Amino acid sequence: MLLLLPAGIGLMAIAWLVHGLLLERMSREFVENRLKDEVAFLEH
């Protein structure tokens, strides 16, 4: 039982990091696409 606790914490930390990185990348791509749309709209 004591061995499961650190493993669970480690898995949660890894999942949290992966989730954070994916979210950051997705939001950055979303912002870049929005900026490109704004620029294209302003150029017309």
Contacts in CASP RR format, 6 or more apart in sequence:
PFRMAT RR
TARGET T0000
AUTHOR 0000-0000-0000
METHOD contacts of the structure
MODEL  1
MLLLLPAGIGLMAIAWLVHGLLLERMSREFVENRLKDEVAFLEH
END
